[in-house]
């Protein structure tokens, strides 16, 4: 009778004697068959043959080397070829860059390797690539590492994370591994010129392989370097002897269950005719298809990280970005390396470049993104929402906070890039904050002068995109926090708040101040309409920004700024303006409410009965007076804040628009006595 342990919830799987480790001749015959049938290198073929439990059976199952009888797995871009068999757990290793760990990695752009904690001791292990770039369809992968210590560190980091987040040990101890792990012959290339090491490596994680190695006490990173055939044969004989003696203690039973694991070994790839998908991308496609509905989903963080990396690889393959840019956007270079490549080491400017990449109107970039995403996902629509999420995944690789903080920033930052960033033409320039603010102010003044309904321009848009990084990362601007206990004055996205800011002179100055404070490593401070830093109500310190302050100070269209506690003329003006704004909103709501009161016939009563003439005449008189005054107020606002152009500049502007002159940027002026607004010039037909 089998005694159940306290943590067993199902009957443990019975154990059986293990097969002996195959003789060298049987393994050599299988390796030769693999080379002939699939064109793999000798090192890859030997790694497969040495890992397989029964080489003779696998050799027979392959059949004809011209048309091997293997499993054919459709993926976007072609068909993968696989062999289903069992492998020795000690001859395969879990992926040292398990995809589940992607959001937690410390990238060199955020922190120089070796200067922080254990989680940033080395660079993250890079994406696997084709072993031979000239044969990208061959089923072999290569991973570049610094040295053996680098692989050991990466394997330990991945195992620690997986065993915390997706621990299968209790189940596997009781049942063994029941679903095949996916394996590929992978060669680890050492930068310290050590000999390459080839072994079978999982391509889907693997949480199960990690659990097995932990149960058996195997150091995963030692697997590529272990060629002790005699040692493995002796260990298997020891377990079988214990089984033959009838020993059934828990340690023996668990070892007998876990020493063999079912596997799908990927040995080939047949791309579609005229296809461009290579074997590494095909493997990613297979992994992505599996994790659409996994036992424990990756979640949007790892999914977007993986998709973003594939986008960068596809852009690089199409020669749309350089190798240095790919590493830069991926966060895999240090800031010093970025400077050496003449790329900005400022995370704000890096963020702007990434956002520009994913909002580009270049059809070649759009096509590359579409191919990269659909190679790993069944998505058919590439939306601006997805682009924001992929950009956010890369932007956050410059942040070295703890995982929970980064996850929160991710949820907020993906909403920080407005529709205008996707719709309008703009560039991520290398201009300083001062230059960018100056240009943005000029754009807003011109927009005001033209009636305030036009898009301000590319400088204000770039400014808003840049400022999104310090404001969101520092927690000064949040997304909608939901209904429970939410004291936010509105439910706009961060992108909508930033878009409102860039359309006003005050907002442009505030965005500029936030960037300047970030550059000086201090909390972002509030400024008044003239750009002067505000003080707290007791005058003891500078006033810093908050989400509520920004939403109150830069409200949506049709709503005035929130009331202020001060009693200066400006404070009283703003408070009266806010009260009038609320009155208009209330008027609109009351008007709608009256219009919706219906009678017994189902029709609005006001349409049938009307409203007393004494009321309507009084209301119309008020509305006429308000309408006349608001027209004057709008004109005064344009005069006060709109772009000023003198008559000579107006003629130059007219000639330039006619195509007679170049397009130099004209400086704005402030001399009220000699300058008029663009709207006044148009009203008076001066431009004609």
C-alpha positions as CSV (number, residue, x, y, z in Angstrom):
1,X,0.0,0.0,0.0
2,X,1.4,3.4,-1.0
3,X,1.3,6.0,1.8
4,X,0.3,9.5,0.6
5,X,2.3,12.4,1.9
6,X,0.5,15.4,3.4
7,X,1.1,17.5,0.3
8,X,0.0,14.8,-2.2
9,X,-3.5,15.6,-3.6
10,X,-3.4,12.8,-6.2
11,X,-2.1,9.2,-6.2
12,X,1.6,9.4,-7.0
13,X,2.7,7.9,-10.4
14,X,4.2,4.4,-10.1
15,X,7.9,4.2,-10.7
16,X,9.8,1.7,-12.9
17,X,13.3,0.7,-13.6
18,X,15.4,3.1,-15.8
19,X,16.9,2.1,-19.1
20,X,20.7,1.8,-19.1
21,X,22.6,4.8,-20.5
22,X,23.1,4.0,-24.3
23,X,26.4,2.8,-25.5
24,X,28.7,5.2,-27.4
25,X,28.2,3.3,-30.7
26,X,24.4,3.7,-30.6
27,X,24.7,7.4,-29.8
28,X,27.2,7.9,-32.6
29,X,24.9,6.2,-35.1
30,X,22.1,8.5,-34.1
31,X,24.3,11.6,-34.4
32,X,25.3,10.6,-37.9
33,X,21.7,10.1,-38.9
34,X,20.8,13.5,-37.6
35,X,23.6,15.2,-39.5
36,X,22.5,13.4,-42.7
37,X,18.7,14.0,-42.3
38,X,18.7,17.6,-41.0
39,X,22.1,19.1,-41.8
40,X,22.9,19.9,-38.2
41,X,26.5,20.4,-37.1
42,X,28.4,17.6,-35.5
43,X,28.3,19.3,-32.1
44,X,24.5,19.8,-32.2
45,X,23.9,16.2,-33.4
46,X,26.1,14.8,-30.6
47,X,24.2,16.9,-28.0
48,X,20.9,15.4,-29.1
49,X,22.2,11.9,-29.3
50,X,23.8,12.0,-25.9
51,X,20.6,13.3,-24.3
52,X,18.2,10.8,-25.9
53,X,17.3,7.9,-23.6
54,X,16.9,5.4,-26.5
55,X,19.0,6.5,-29.5
56,X,18.3,3.3,-31.5
57,X,14.5,3.9,-31.4
58,X,14.9,7.6,-32.4
59,X,17.2,6.6,-35.3
60,X,14.6,4.1,-36.6
61,X,11.8,6.7,-36.2
62,X,13.6,9.2,-38.4
63,X,13.5,6.8,-41.3
64,X,14.5,8.1,-44.7
65,X,17.1,10.8,-44.5
66,X,15.7,12.4,-47.7
67,X,12.2,12.8,-46.3
68,X,12.4,12.1,-42.5
69,X,9.3,10.8,-40.8
70,X,9.2,13.4,-38.0
71,X,6.5,15.6,-36.4
72,X,5.6,18.6,-38.5
73,X,4.5,21.7,-36.5
74,X,2.9,24.6,-38.4
75,X,3.9,28.1,-37.3
76,X,3.6,31.5,-38.9
77,X,6.2,31.5,-41.6
78,X,6.7,27.8,-42.2
79,X,6.8,24.4,-40.5
80,X,9.0,23.2,-37.7
81,X,10.3,19.6,-37.6
82,X,10.4,17.8,-34.3
83,X,11.2,14.5,-32.7
84,X,9.2,13.3,-29.8
85,X,11.2,11.1,-27.4
86,X,12.5,11.0,-23.8
87,X,15.7,12.7,-22.7
88,X,17.9,12.4,-19.6
89,X,17.2,15.4,-17.3
90,X,21.0,15.7,-16.8
91,X,21.6,16.2,-20.5
92,X,19.2,19.2,-21.0
93,X,19.1,22.5,-19.4
94,X,16.3,25.1,-18.8
95,X,16.6,28.4,-20.7
96,X,18.9,30.8,-18.7
97,X,16.8,33.7,-20.0
98,X,13.4,32.3,-19.2
99,X,10.8,34.7,-20.8
100,X,9.0,35.0,-17.5
101,X,11.9,37.0,-16.1
102,X,12.0,39.6,-18.9
103,X,10.3,42.4,-17.0
104,X,12.5,41.9,-13.9
105,X,15.8,42.2,-15.7
106,X,18.3,45.0,-14.9
107,X,19.5,46.3,-18.2
108,X,22.9,48.0,-18.6
109,X,21.3,51.3,-19.7
110,X,19.7,51.5,-16.3
111,X,22.6,50.3,-14.2
112,X,26.2,49.4,-15.2
113,X,26.8,45.6,-14.8
114,X,28.6,44.8,-11.6
115,X,27.8,48.1,-9.9
116,X,24.5,47.1,-8.3
117,X,23.1,44.1,-6.5
118,X,23.3,40.4,-7.5
119,X,20.5,40.9,-10.0
120,X,22.7,43.2,-12.1
121,X,26.1,41.4,-11.7
122,X,26.2,40.7,-15.5
123,X,24.3,41.9,-18.5
124,X,21.1,39.9,-19.2
125,X,21.8,36.9,-21.4
126,X,20.9,38.1,-25.0
127,X,18.3,36.6,-27.3
128,X,19.4,33.3,-29.0
129,X,20.4,33.7,-32.6
130,X,21.2,31.4,-35.5
131,X,24.4,29.5,-35.0
132,X,25.4,30.3,-38.5
133,X,24.0,33.6,-39.8
134,X,24.3,32.4,-43.4
135,X,22.0,29.4,-42.5
136,X,19.2,31.0,-40.6
137,X,16.8,28.2,-41.4
138,X,18.9,25.5,-39.7
139,X,17.6,24.2,-36.3
140,X,20.6,25.4,-34.2
141,X,20.8,28.3,-31.9
142,X,23.7,30.2,-30.4
143,X,23.8,32.4,-27.3
144,X,26.6,34.8,-26.6
145,X,27.9,34.9,-23.0
146,X,30.8,36.6,-21.4
147,X,32.1,33.4,-19.7
148,X,31.0,30.3,-17.8
149,X,30.3,32.5,-14.7
150,X,27.9,34.6,-16.7
151,X,25.9,31.5,-17.6
152,X,25.9,30.3,-14.0
153,X,24.7,33.6,-12.8
154,X,21.9,33.8,-15.4
155,X,20.7,30.2,-14.7
156,X,20.6,30.9,-10.9
157,X,18.6,34.2,-11.5
158,X,16.1,32.4,-13.8
159,X,15.7,29.5,-11.4
160,X,15.1,31.7,-8.4
161,X,12.5,33.7,-10.2
162,X,10.7,30.6,-11.7
163,X,10.6,28.7,-8.5
164,X,9.0,31.7,-6.8
165,X,6.5,32.5,-9.5
166,X,5.7,29.2,-11.1
167,X,6.7,26.3,-8.8
168,X,6.0,22.9,-10.2
169,X,8.1,20.9,-7.7
170,X,5.3,19.4,-5.6
171,X,3.4,18.1,-8.7
172,X,6.6,16.8,-10.5
173,X,7.8,15.0,-7.4
174,X,4.5,13.1,-7.3
175,X,3.8,12.7,-11.0
176,X,7.0,13.4,-12.9
177,X,7.0,15.6,-16.0
178,X,4.0,14.6,-18.0
179,X,4.1,17.2,-20.9
180,X,7.0,17.4,-23.3
181,X,9.5,20.2,-22.9
182,X,10.7,21.8,-26.1
183,X,14.4,21.5,-26.8
184,X,16.8,22.9,-29.3
185,X,20.5,22.2,-29.7
186,X,22.1,25.5,-28.4
187,X,25.8,26.5,-28.4
188,X,27.1,28.9,-25.8
189,X,29.8,31.1,-27.2
190,X,32.2,32.6,-24.7
191,X,33.7,36.1,-25.0
192,X,36.7,35.0,-23.0
193,X,37.6,32.6,-25.8
194,X,36.8,29.5,-23.9
195,X,35.7,26.6,-26.1
196,X,32.0,26.7,-27.2
197,X,29.7,24.4,-25.3
198,X,26.7,22.8,-26.9
199,X,23.7,21.2,-25.2
200,X,19.9,20.8,-25.5
201,X,18.2,23.9,-24.0
202,X,14.5,24.5,-23.5
203,X,13.0,27.2,-25.6
204,X,9.7,27.7,-23.7
205,X,11.2,28.4,-20.2
206,X,11.0,25.9,-18.9
207,X,9.5,25.9,-15.4
208,X,9.3,22.1,-15.5
209,X,12.9,21.6,-16.4
210,X,13.9,24.1,-13.7
211,X,11.8,22.2,-11.1
212,X,13.4,18.8,-12.1
213,X,16.9,20.2,-11.8
214,X,16.1,21.6,-8.4
215,X,14.5,18.3,-7.2
216,X,17.5,16.3,-8.4
217,X,20.1,18.8,-7.1
218,X,21.5,19.5,-10.6
219,X,23.3,22.7,-11.3
220,X,21.7,23.7,-14.6
221,X,24.7,25.8,-15.8
222,X,27.0,22.8,-15.5
223,X,25.0,20.7,-18.1
224,X,26.7,22.2,-21.2
225,X,30.2,21.3,-19.8
226,X,29.4,17.9,-18.4
227,X,30.6,15.0,-20.6
228,X,30.9,12.4,-17.8
229,X,29.3,9.4,-19.5
230,X,30.7,6.9,-17.0
231,X,29.4,9.0,-14.1
232,X,25.9,9.1,-15.5
233,X,25.9,5.4,-16.3
234,X,27.0,4.6,-12.8
235,X,24.4,6.8,-11.2
236,X,21.6,5.1,-13.3
237,X,22.9,1.7,-12.3
238,X,22.8,2.8,-8.6
239,X,19.1,3.8,-8.9
240,X,18.2,0.6,-10.7
241,X,20.0,-1.5,-8.1
242,X,17.9,0.2,-5.4
243,X,14.8,-0.5,-7.4
244,X,15.7,-4.1,-7.8
245,X,16.2,-4.4,-4.0
246,X,12.7,-3.2,-3.5
247,X,13.8,0.2,-2.0
248,X,10.9,2.6,-2.3
249,X,11.8,5.5,-0.1
250,X,10.7,8.9,-1.2
251,X,14.1,10.0,-2.5
252,X,14.5,6.9,-4.7
253,X,10.9,7.2,-6.1
254,X,11.3,10.9,-6.9
255,X,14.6,10.3,-8.7
256,X,13.2,7.4,-10.7
257,X,10.3,9.7,-11.8
258,X,12.4,12.7,-12.6
259,X,15.6,11.4,-14.3
260,X,13.8,11.1,-17.6
261,X,11.6,13.8,-19.1
262,X,9.4,13.7,-22.3
263,X,10.7,16.1,-24.9
264,X,10.0,17.5,-28.3
265,X,13.4,18.1,-29.9
266,X,13.2,20.6,-32.8
267,X,15.6,19.5,-35.5
268,X,14.5,21.4,-38.6
269,X,12.5,24.2,-40.2
270,X,10.9,24.5,-43.6
271,X,10.0,28.1,-44.4
272,X,7.2,29.0,-46.7
273,X,8.2,29.5,-50.4
274,X,9.8,32.9,-50.6
275,X,9.4,33.2,-46.8
276,X,11.7,35.4,-44.7
277,X,11.1,33.8,-41.3
278,X,14.2,32.2,-39.8
279,X,14.5,29.4,-37.3
280,X,14.9,31.6,-34.2
281,X,11.7,33.5,-35.1
282,X,9.9,30.3,-35.9
283,X,10.7,29.0,-32.4
284,X,9.5,32.2,-30.8
285,X,6.3,31.8,-32.8
286,X,5.8,28.2,-31.4
287,X,6.4,29.4,-27.9
288,X,4.0,32.3,-28.2
289,X,1.3,30.1,-29.5
290,X,1.7,27.8,-26.5
291,X,1.5,30.7,-24.1
292,X,-1.7,32.1,-25.4
293,X,-3.5,29.9,-22.9
294,X,-0.9,28.5,-20.6
295,X,-1.3,26.9,-17.1
296,X,0.0,30.2,-15.8
297,X,0.0,33.0,-18.4
298,X,3.1,35.1,-18.9
299,X,1.0,38.2,-18.5
300,X,1.2,41.4,-20.6
301,X,4.5,42.4,-19.2
302,X,6.6,39.4,-20.5
303,X,4.4,39.2,-23.6
304,X,5.1,42.8,-24.6
305,X,8.8,42.5,-23.7
306,X,9.2,39.5,-26.0
307,X,7.2,41.2,-28.8
308,X,9.3,44.4,-28.5
309,X,12.5,42.4,-28.8
310,X,11.3,40.7,-31.9
311,X,10.3,44.1,-33.4
312,X,13.8,45.4,-32.8
313,X,15.3,42.2,-34.4
314,X,13.0,42.6,-37.4
315,X,13.9,46.3,-37.8
316,X,17.6,45.4,-37.7
317,X,17.2,42.5,-40.2
318,X,15.5,45.0,-42.6
319,X,18.4,47.5,-42.1
320,X,16.0,50.1,-40.7
321,X,18.0,50.4,-37.5
322,X,21.7,49.8,-36.9
323,X,23.1,47.1,-34.5
324,X,24.0,49.9,-32.1
325,X,20.5,51.3,-32.2
326,X,19.0,47.8,-31.6
327,X,21.1,47.4,-28.5
328,X,20.3,50.9,-27.4
329,X,16.6,50.6,-27.7
330,X,16.7,47.2,-26.1
331,X,18.6,48.7,-23.1
332,X,21.4,46.2,-23.5
333,X,24.2,48.8,-23.8
334,X,25.5,50.9,-20.9
335,X,25.2,54.7,-21.0
336,X,28.9,54.9,-21.6
337,X,28.5,52.6,-24.6
338,X,25.5,54.8,-25.8
339,X,27.7,57.9,-25.7
340,X,30.4,56.1,-27.6
341,X,27.9,55.3,-30.3
342,X,26.8,59.0,-30.4
343,X,23.4,58.1,-28.9
344,X,21.9,60.2,-26.1
345,X,22.6,58.7,-22.6
346,X,19.6,60.6,-21.2
347,X,16.7,58.2,-20.5
348,X,14.3,61.0,-21.4
349,X,15.7,61.4,-24.9
350,X,16.0,57.7,-25.3
351,X,12.3,57.3,-24.3
352,X,11.3,59.9,-26.9
353,X,13.3,58.1,-29.6
354,X,11.6,54.8,-28.8
355,X,8.1,56.4,-28.8
356,X,8.9,58.0,-32.2
357,X,10.0,54.6,-33.5
358,X,6.7,53.1,-32.6
359,X,4.6,56.0,-33.8
360,X,6.5,56.4,-37.1
361,X,4.5,56.9,-40.3
362,X,7.2,55.1,-42.3
363,X,5.5,52.2,-44.1
364,X,8.7,50.1,-43.9
365,X,8.7,50.4,-40.1
366,X,5.0,49.6,-40.0
367,X,5.5,46.5,-42.1
368,X,8.5,45.3,-40.0
369,X,6.4,45.8,-36.8
370,X,3.5,43.9,-38.3
371,X,5.7,41.0,-39.4
372,X,7.4,40.8,-36.0
373,X,4.1,40.9,-34.0
374,X,2.2,38.4,-36.2
375,X,5.2,36.0,-36.1
376,X,4.5,35.5,-32.4
377,X,0.9,36.4,-32.0
378,X,-2.4,35.8,-33.8
379,X,-3.2,39.5,-33.6
380,X,-4.3,40.9,-36.9
381,X,-4.7,44.6,-36.0
382,X,-1.7,46.6,-35.0
383,X,-3.3,49.3,-32.9
384,X,-1.9,52.4,-31.3
385,X,-2.6,50.8,-27.9
386,X,-0.3,47.9,-28.8
387,X,2.4,50.3,-30.1
388,X,2.3,52.2,-26.8
389,X,2.6,49.0,-24.8
390,X,5.6,47.8,-26.9
391,X,7.3,51.2,-26.6
392,X,6.7,51.2,-22.8
393,X,8.3,47.8,-22.5
394,X,11.5,49.2,-24.0
395,X,11.4,52.6,-22.3
396,X,11.2,51.0,-18.8
397,X,14.5,49.1,-19.4
398,X,16.1,52.4,-18.2
399,X,14.4,52.0,-14.8
400,X,16.0,49.9,-12.1
401,X,13.3,50.1,-9.4
402,X,11.8,46.9,-7.8
403,X,9.4,44.8,-9.9
404,X,6.2,46.0,-8.3
405,X,7.1,49.6,-8.8
406,X,8.1,49.0,-12.5
407,X,4.8,47.1,-13.1
408,X,2.9,50.1,-11.7
409,X,4.8,52.5,-13.9
410,X,4.2,50.2,-16.9
411,X,0.4,50.4,-16.3
412,X,0.5,54.2,-16.2
413,X,3.2,55.0,-18.9
414,X,1.5,53.0,-21.6
415,X,-1.3,55.6,-21.4
416,X,1.0,58.6,-21.6
417,X,1.4,58.9,-25.3
418,X,-1.6,60.7,-26.8
419,X,-3.4,60.2,-30.0
420,X,-1.6,63.2,-31.4
421,X,1.8,61.3,-31.0
422,X,0.4,58.7,-33.5
423,X,-1.4,61.1,-35.7
424,X,0.9,64.1,-36.1
425,X,4.3,64.4,-37.7
426,X,7.1,65.0,-35.1
427,X,10.7,64.0,-34.5
428,X,12.7,63.0,-31.5
429,X,15.4,65.7,-31.8
430,X,18.6,66.3,-29.8
431,X,17.5,69.8,-28.9
432,X,18.1,70.9,-25.3
433,X,15.1,71.4,-23.0
434,X,15.5,75.2,-23.2
435,X,15.5,75.1,-27.1
436,X,12.5,72.8,-27.1
437,X,10.5,75.0,-24.7
438,X,11.3,78.1,-26.7
439,X,10.1,76.5,-29.9
440,X,7.0,75.0,-28.2
441,X,6.1,78.5,-26.8
442,X,6.3,79.9,-30.3
443,X,4.0,77.2,-31.6
444,X,1.4,77.7,-28.9
445,X,1.5,81.5,-29.4
446,X,0.9,81.0,-33.1
447,X,-1.9,78.6,-32.4
448,X,-3.6,81.0,-30.1
449,X,-3.2,83.8,-32.6
450,X,-4.9,81.7,-35.2
451,X,-7.9,81.0,-33.0
452,X,-6.5,78.3,-30.7
453,X,-8.1,75.4,-32.6
454,X,-5.1,74.3,-34.6
455,X,-2.5,71.6,-33.6
456,X,0.3,73.6,-31.9
457,X,3.1,71.8,-33.7
458,X,5.9,69.2,-33.4
459,X,8.0,70.9,-30.7
460,X,5.1,70.9,-28.2
461,X,4.4,67.3,-29.0
462,X,8.0,66.2,-28.5
463,X,8.1,68.2,-25.3
464,X,5.0,66.3,-24.0
465,X,6.5,62.9,-24.9
466,X,9.7,63.7,-23.2
467,X,8.1,65.0,-20.1
468,X,5.9,61.9,-19.8
469,X,9.0,59.9,-18.6
470,X,9.9,62.0,-15.5
471,X,6.3,62.8,-14.6
472,X,5.1,59.2,-14.7
473,X,8.2,57.5,-13.5
474,X,8.4,59.8,-10.5
475,X,4.7,59.2,-9.7
476,X,3.7,62.8,-10.4
477,X,1.2,61.7,-13.1
478,X,-0.9,58.6,-12.9
479,X,-3.5,56.8,-14.9
480,X,-7.1,56.4,-13.8
481,X,-6.8,54.7,-10.4
482,X,-10.4,53.3,-10.5
483,X,-13.5,54.2,-8.5
484,X,-12.6,53.0,-5.0
485,X,-11.0,55.8,-2.9
486,X,-10.1,57.7,-6.0
487,X,-9.7,61.5,-5.3
488,X,-8.6,62.3,-8.9
489,X,-10.6,65.3,-10.2
490,X,-11.1,63.6,-13.6
491,X,-10.4,60.2,-15.3
492,X,-8.3,61.4,-18.2
493,X,-5.3,59.3,-19.3
494,X,-1.8,60.7,-18.6
495,X,-1.6,61.3,-22.4
496,X,-4.7,63.5,-22.3
497,X,-3.4,65.6,-19.4
498,X,0.0,66.1,-21.2
499,X,-1.9,67.0,-24.4
500,X,-3.8,69.7,-22.5
501,X,-0.6,71.0,-21.0
502,X,1.3,71.3,-24.3
503,X,-1.6,73.5,-25.7
504,X,-1.1,76.3,-23.2
505,X,1.8,78.6,-22.5
506,X,1.6,77.8,-18.8
507,X,1.6,74.0,-19.6
508,X,4.6,74.3,-21.9
509,X,6.5,76.1,-19.1
510,X,5.5,73.4,-16.6
511,X,6.6,70.6,-18.9
512,X,9.9,72.4,-19.4
513,X,10.4,72.8,-15.6
514,X,9.6,69.1,-15.0
515,X,12.3,68.2,-17.5
516,X,14.9,70.6,-16.1
517,X,14.2,69.4,-12.5
518,X,14.6,65.8,-13.7
519,X,18.0,66.7,-15.3
520,X,19.1,68.1,-12.0
521,X,17.8,65.0,-10.1
522,X,15.3,66.9,-8.0
523,X,11.5,66.5,-7.6
524,X,9.5,68.3,-10.4
525,X,8.3,71.7,-9.1
526,X,5.2,73.7,-9.9
527,X,5.5,77.0,-11.8
528,X,3.1,79.9,-12.3
529,X,1.9,81.2,-15.7
530,X,5.1,83.2,-16.1
531,X,7.3,80.2,-15.4
532,X,8.3,81.2,-11.9
533,X,8.6,78.3,-9.3
534,X,5.8,78.4,-6.9
535,X,6.1,78.3,-3.1
536,X,4.0,76.3,-0.7
537,X,1.2,78.2,1.1
538,X,3.4,78.7,4.2
539,X,6.3,79.8,2.0
540,X,8.6,77.3,3.6
541,X,9.6,75.4,0.4
542,X,9.1,75.0,-3.3
543,X,5.8,73.5,-4.3
544,X,6.2,70.1,-6.0
545,X,3.9,68.5,-8.6
546,X,1.3,65.9,-8.0
547,X,-1.3,64.1,-10.1
548,X,-4.2,66.0,-8.6
549,X,-2.4,69.3,-9.0
550,X,-1.7,68.7,-12.7
551,X,-5.3,67.7,-13.4
552,X,-6.7,70.7,-11.6
553,X,-4.2,73.2,-13.1
554,X,-4.5,71.9,-16.7
555,X,-8.2,70.8,-17.0
556,X,-9.9,69.4,-20.1
557,X,-11.4,71.7,-22.7
558,X,-14.4,73.6,-21.4
559,X,-13.3,73.4,-17.8
560,X,-11.5,76.2,-15.9
561,X,-8.7,75.7,-13.4
562,X,-9.7,74.6,-9.9
563,X,-10.3,77.3,-7.3
564,X,-7.2,78.6,-5.5
565,X,-6.9,79.5,-1.8
566,X,-5.1,82.8,-2.3
567,X,-6.6,86.3,-2.3
568,X,-4.5,88.1,-4.9
569,X,-6.3,89.7,-7.9
570,X,-5.1,86.8,-10.1
571,X,-6.4,84.3,-7.6
572,X,-9.8,86.0,-7.4
573,X,-9.8,86.2,-11.3
574,X,-9.1,82.5,-11.6
575,X,-11.6,81.6,-8.9
576,X,-14.3,83.6,-10.6
577,X,-13.4,82.0,-13.9
578,X,-13.7,78.6,-12.4
579,X,-17.1,79.5,-10.9
580,X,-18.3,80.7,-14.3
581,X,-17.1,77.5,-15.9
582,X,-19.0,75.4,-13.5
583,X,-22.1,77.5,-14.1
584,X,-21.8,76.8,-17.8
585,X,-21.4,73.1,-17.2
586,X,-24.4,73.2,-14.9
587,X,-26.4,75.2,-17.5
588,X,-25.7,72.6,-20.1
589,X,-26.7,69.7,-17.8
590,X,-29.9,71.5,-16.8
591,X,-30.8,72.3,-20.4
592,X,-30.3,68.6,-21.4
593,X,-32.4,67.6,-18.4
594,X,-35.3,69.8,-19.4
595,X,-35.1,68.6,-23.0
596,X,-35.5,65.0,-21.8
597,X,-38.6,65.4,-19.7
598,X,-41.3,63.5,-21.7
599,X,-45.1,63.5,-21.4
600,X,-47.6,60.7,-21.7
601,X,-47.2,60.7,-25.5
602,X,-43.5,59.9,-25.1
603,X,-42.5,63.3,-26.6
604,X,-40.5,66.1,-24.8
605,X,-43.0,68.3,-23.0
606,X,-40.9,71.4,-23.7
607,X,-41.3,70.9,-27.5
608,X,-45.1,70.9,-27.1
609,X,-45.6,73.4,-24.4
610,X,-42.6,75.7,-24.8
611,X,-41.3,78.1,-22.1
612,X,-42.8,81.3,-20.8
613,X,-41.8,84.3,-23.0
614,X,-40.8,86.3,-20.0
615,X,-38.3,83.6,-19.1
616,X,-36.9,83.0,-22.6
617,X,-36.5,86.7,-23.4
618,X,-34.6,87.2,-20.1
619,X,-32.4,84.2,-20.8
620,X,-31.7,85.2,-24.4
621,X,-30.7,88.7,-23.3
622,X,-28.2,87.2,-20.8
623,X,-26.9,84.8,-23.5
624,X,-26.5,87.6,-26.0
625,X,-24.6,89.7,-23.5
626,X,-22.4,86.7,-22.5
627,X,-21.8,85.8,-26.1
628,X,-20.7,89.4,-27.0
629,X,-18.4,89.5,-24.0
630,X,-16.8,86.1,-24.6
631,X,-16.0,87.1,-28.2
632,X,-14.2,90.2,-26.8
633,X,-12.5,88.1,-24.1
634,X,-11.2,85.6,-26.7
635,X,-9.9,88.5,-28.9
636,X,-8.1,89.9,-25.8
637,X,-6.6,86.5,-25.1
638,X,-5.2,86.3,-28.6
639,X,-3.8,89.8,-28.4
640,X,-2.2,89.0,-25.0
641,X,-0.8,85.6,-25.8
642,X,-0.9,85.0,-29.5
643,X,2.1,85.2,-31.8
644,X,3.1,88.8,-32.7
645,X,4.1,89.5,-36.3
646,X,5.0,93.0,-37.5
647,X,4.1,94.2,-41.0
648,X,7.5,93.4,-42.5
649,X,7.3,89.9,-41.1
650,X,3.8,89.5,-42.4
651,X,5.1,90.3,-45.9
652,X,7.9,87.8,-45.5
653,X,5.4,85.2,-44.3
654,X,3.2,85.9,-47.2
655,X,6.0,85.6,-49.7
656,X,7.2,82.4,-48.0
657,X,3.8,80.9,-48.3
658,X,3.8,81.8,-52.0
659,X,7.0,79.8,-52.4
660,X,9.3,82.8,-53.1
661,X,11.5,82.4,-50.0
662,X,13.2,79.7,-47.9
663,X,11.5,78.6,-44.7
664,X,13.6,80.0,-41.9
665,X,12.1,80.0,-38.4
666,X,11.0,83.5,-37.4
667,X,11.6,84.6,-33.9
668,X,8.6,85.8,-32.0
669,X,8.4,89.4,-30.6
670,X,6.7,91.1,-27.7
671,X,6.6,94.8,-28.5
672,X,2.9,95.6,-28.2
673,X,3.2,99.0,-29.8
674,X,4.6,97.8,-33.1
675,X,3.1,94.3,-33.5
676,X,-0.3,92.9,-34.1
677,X,-1.7,89.4,-34.0
678,X,-1.9,87.1,-37.0
679,X,-5.7,87.0,-36.6
680,X,-5.9,90.8,-36.7
681,X,-3.7,90.9,-39.8
682,X,-6.0,88.4,-41.4
683,X,-9.1,90.3,-40.3
684,X,-7.7,93.5,-41.9
685,X,-6.6,91.7,-45.0
686,X,-3.0,92.9,-44.4
687,X,-1.6,89.7,-45.9
688,X,-3.2,90.6,-49.2
